[in-house]
Amino acid sequence: MLIKPFRILAIFLGLLAASLPLSLSAAPAPDPENTLYLDLPSGRVVIQMLPKTAPRHVLRIKELTRKGFYDGLPFHRVIPGFMAQTGDPQGNGSGGSGQQLKAEFSREQHLRGTVSMARASDPNSADSQFFICFAPSPFLDGQYTVWGRVVSGMEFVDKIKAGSQYNNGAVSNPTRIVRMKLASDIKP
């Protein structure tokens, strides 16, 4: 009689399925306090911040975001196949918020969608400017503070207006941030 072994197998598989999570591929729910909405003219980019990796940088980005610092700022330096940079109220790469941050270098890699702080030659000169990588850039690893990752909307980052190849990626009539908000600060 073969029916009994199949019945035992079906019961076993049912119990096994009941003990598993609903979806093995489900990602953990995002933390609204560490999720940024970067709204561009083409759409919304969602950035998951990494407070365990770069706690001081994440705190500063949150502080500036809550003040509306990034709203309307241009992507002043955009190099196709490399990165798009913003966060300068002067719009030319020479400005900032006036508060430099000590580097928080880590083992995080600069991959497509990595969000990292821009800086001058001094490793501790990051301020408010940051960039989003279009492609893996391993030569940046361990030299720039990674503080976030794009988790959705990278197709909108790809639409940011590119800069001049003859002027280090400087952009005329640049794409601007419509607004940047923390998910936790948006009322339902």
C-alpha positions as CSV (number, residue, x, y, z in Angstrom):
1,M,0.0,0.0,0.0
2,L,1.7,3.2,-1.2
3,I,-0.9,5.7,0.0
4,K,0.3,5.6,3.6
5,P,3.9,6.6,2.9
6,F,2.7,9.5,0.7
7,R,0.4,10.6,3.4
8,I,3.3,10.6,5.9
9,L,5.4,12.5,3.4
10,A,2.6,15.1,2.9
11,I,2.2,15.7,6.6
12,F,6.0,16.0,7.1
13,L,6.2,18.5,4.2
14,G,3.2,20.5,5.6
15,L,4.9,20.7,9.0
16,L,8.2,21.7,7.5
17,A,6.5,24.5,5.4
18,A,4.6,25.8,8.4
19,S,7.9,26.2,10.3
20,L,9.5,28.3,7.6
21,P,9.2,32.1,7.2
22,L,6.5,33.1,4.7
23,S,9.2,34.2,2.2
24,L,12.8,33.1,2.3
25,S,13.8,36.0,0.1
26,A,11.9,38.7,2.0
27,A,14.2,41.6,3.1
28,P,13.8,43.0,6.6
29,A,11.5,45.9,6.9
30,P,13.3,49.2,6.4
31,D,14.0,51.3,9.5
32,P,12.2,54.7,8.8
33,E,14.7,56.5,11.0
34,N,17.5,55.4,8.7
35,T,15.8,55.6,5.4
36,L,16.1,58.7,3.2
37,Y,13.8,59.7,0.4
38,L,15.8,61.6,-2.2
39,D,13.2,63.0,-4.6
40,L,14.6,63.9,-8.1
41,P,12.6,65.4,-11.0
42,S,12.5,61.9,-12.5
43,G,11.4,60.0,-9.4
44,R,12.1,58.9,-5.8
45,V,15.4,57.3,-4.8
46,V,15.3,55.4,-1.5
47,I,18.6,55.3,0.5
48,Q,19.2,53.0,3.4
49,M,21.6,54.7,5.7
50,L,24.3,52.6,7.6
51,P,24.4,54.0,11.1
52,K,26.6,51.1,12.4
53,T,29.2,51.7,9.7
54,A,29.3,55.5,9.8
55,P,27.4,56.8,12.9
56,R,28.7,60.4,12.9
57,H,28.1,60.8,9.1
58,V,24.6,59.4,9.3
59,L,23.7,61.7,12.2
60,R,25.0,64.7,10.3
61,I,23.1,63.8,7.1
62,K,20.0,63.4,9.2
63,E,20.5,66.8,10.9
64,L,21.1,68.6,7.5
65,T,18.2,66.8,5.9
66,R,15.8,67.8,8.7
67,K,16.9,71.4,8.2
68,G,16.1,71.2,4.5
69,F,19.7,71.8,3.6
70,Y,19.7,69.5,0.6
71,D,16.4,70.7,-0.9
72,G,17.1,72.3,-4.3
73,L,20.8,71.6,-4.4
74,P,22.3,70.6,-7.7
75,F,24.2,67.5,-8.7
76,H,27.2,69.7,-9.7
77,R,29.6,67.0,-10.6
78,V,28.4,64.0,-12.6
79,I,30.8,61.6,-14.4
80,P,29.1,58.9,-16.5
81,G,30.0,55.4,-15.4
82,F,31.4,56.7,-12.1
83,M,29.3,58.9,-9.9
84,A,26.9,61.8,-9.3
85,Q,27.9,64.4,-6.6
86,T,25.8,66.9,-4.7
87,G,25.5,68.6,-1.3
88,D,27.3,71.9,-2.2
89,P,25.1,75.1,-1.7
90,Q,27.7,77.0,-3.9
91,G,26.9,74.5,-6.7
92,N,30.6,74.2,-7.8
93,G,32.1,71.8,-5.4
94,S,33.7,74.4,-3.1
95,G,31.0,74.8,-0.5
96,G,29.5,72.9,2.4
97,S,27.7,73.3,5.7
98,G,30.7,74.5,7.6
99,Q,31.2,71.4,9.8
100,Q,33.8,68.9,8.8
101,L,33.6,65.3,9.9
102,K,36.3,62.9,11.0
103,A,36.5,60.0,8.5
104,E,34.7,56.7,9.3
105,F,36.4,54.5,6.8
106,S,35.2,50.9,6.7
107,R,35.3,47.7,4.7
108,E,32.2,48.7,2.8
109,Q,32.7,48.5,-0.9
110,H,31.9,51.2,-3.4
111,L,29.4,49.4,-5.6
112,R,26.6,50.6,-7.9
113,G,24.3,52.5,-5.6
114,T,26.8,53.2,-2.8
115,V,26.3,56.6,-1.2
116,S,29.6,58.0,0.1
117,M,31.0,61.3,1.4
118,A,33.0,63.6,-0.8
119,R,36.1,65.1,0.7
120,A,39.2,67.1,-0.1
121,S,42.7,65.6,0.2
122,D,42.5,65.6,4.0
123,P,40.7,62.4,5.0
124,N,38.8,64.4,7.8
125,S,37.5,67.1,5.5
126,A,34.0,65.6,4.6
127,D,31.2,68.1,5.2
128,S,27.9,68.0,3.4
129,Q,28.8,66.8,-0.1
130,F,28.1,63.2,-1.0
131,F,28.1,61.1,-4.2
132,I,26.2,58.1,-5.5
133,C,28.2,55.5,-7.5
134,F,26.9,54.5,-10.9
135,A,29.2,51.5,-11.1
136,P,31.7,49.6,-8.8
137,S,34.6,51.9,-7.9
138,P,37.0,49.7,-5.8
139,F,39.7,52.3,-6.0
140,L,37.6,54.4,-3.5
141,D,37.3,51.5,-0.9
142,G,38.7,52.4,2.5
143,Q,39.4,56.0,1.4
144,Y,35.9,57.5,1.6
145,T,33.2,57.2,4.2
146,V,30.3,55.0,3.0
147,W,27.1,55.9,4.8
148,G,24.3,54.5,2.7
149,R,23.1,52.3,-0.2
150,V,20.4,53.0,-2.8
151,V,17.8,50.3,-2.3
152,S,15.4,51.5,-4.9
153,G,15.2,54.2,-7.6
154,M,18.7,53.7,-9.1
155,E,17.0,54.2,-12.5
156,F,16.3,57.8,-11.5
157,V,19.9,58.3,-10.4
158,D,20.9,57.1,-13.9
159,K,18.8,60.0,-15.3
160,I,20.8,62.7,-13.5
161,K,22.3,65.1,-16.1
162,A,25.9,64.2,-17.0
163,G,28.7,66.7,-16.7
164,S,31.4,67.7,-19.1
165,Q,34.1,65.1,-19.8
166,Y,36.5,68.0,-20.3
167,N,35.8,69.7,-17.0
168,N,36.0,67.0,-14.3
169,G,32.2,66.3,-14.6
170,A,31.1,69.9,-14.0
171,V,27.4,70.2,-15.1
172,S,25.7,73.2,-16.7
173,N,22.0,73.4,-15.9
174,P,22.3,70.5,-13.5
175,T,19.6,68.2,-12.1
176,R,18.6,69.4,-8.7
177,I,17.3,67.6,-5.6
178,V,13.6,68.4,-5.4
179,R,13.7,67.5,-1.7
180,M,15.3,65.0,0.7
181,K,13.4,63.7,3.7
182,L,13.8,61.0,6.3
183,A,11.0,58.4,6.0
184,S,10.3,58.8,9.7
185,D,9.5,62.5,9.2
186,I,6.9,62.0,6.5
187,K,3.4,62.0,7.9
188,P,1.1,59.3,6.5
